[in-house]
Amino acid sequence: MRISAKADYAVRAAAELAASPDGAPRTAEDLAATQQVPRKFLEAILTALRGAGLVVSQRGLGGGYRLARPADEVSVADVVRAVDGPLVFVRGERPSELDYQGAAAPLLHVWVALRANVRHVLESVTLADLAGNNLPAEVQNLLAHEAAWESPESLRGQ
């Protein structure tokens, strides 16, 4: 599974907004500089987040972007879906729309289980969790496994 640059930048910007004191607006320029992402690309991302109702913008002096809802009510999944659509696709289709035959039939269950796990993790982490550096225990437990930090190349032969 790959996380797009768009989704990565969107979550990073949304986490910055969640960390803003008293929900103060932040400019796209400030967010881009803080997270070291291209400003023009981030502006398009912020427009998508606004369209999804996750952020609001205000013009003028002291203007910028802020979260539309409390940070503890916005999951990482919400942000990723706003910019990339459904969390897991197989060949451009949702796993539930696929049909496999013969020996590959159980593969459908693998893809659905993958989607369920991805959804579980991304829906359990909120922007408040990120901004407060306080990931849920179930996510921290996944990180405790040494293999979580290993690349597939280093696991070969084990």
DAWODA-V122140 format. One record per residue. SS is DSSP state (@ for helix, = for strand, . for the rest). Layout:
SS, SS
This chain:
., ., ., ., @, @, @, @, @, @, @, @, @, @, @, @, @, @, @, ., @, @, @, ., ., =, ., @, @, @, @, @, @, @, @, ., ., ., @, @, @, @, @, @, @, @, @, @, @, @, @, ., ., ., =, =, =, =, ., ., ., ., ., =, =, =, =, ., ., ., @, @, @, ., =, @, @, @, @, @, @, @, @, @, ., ., ., ., =, =, ., ., =, =, @, @, @, ., ., ., ., @, @, @, ., ., @, @, @, @, @, @, @, @, @, @, @, @, @, @, @, @, @, @, ., =, @, @, @, @, @, ., ., ., ., ., @, @, @, @, @, @, @, ., ., @, @, @, @, ., ., @, @, @, @, ., ., .
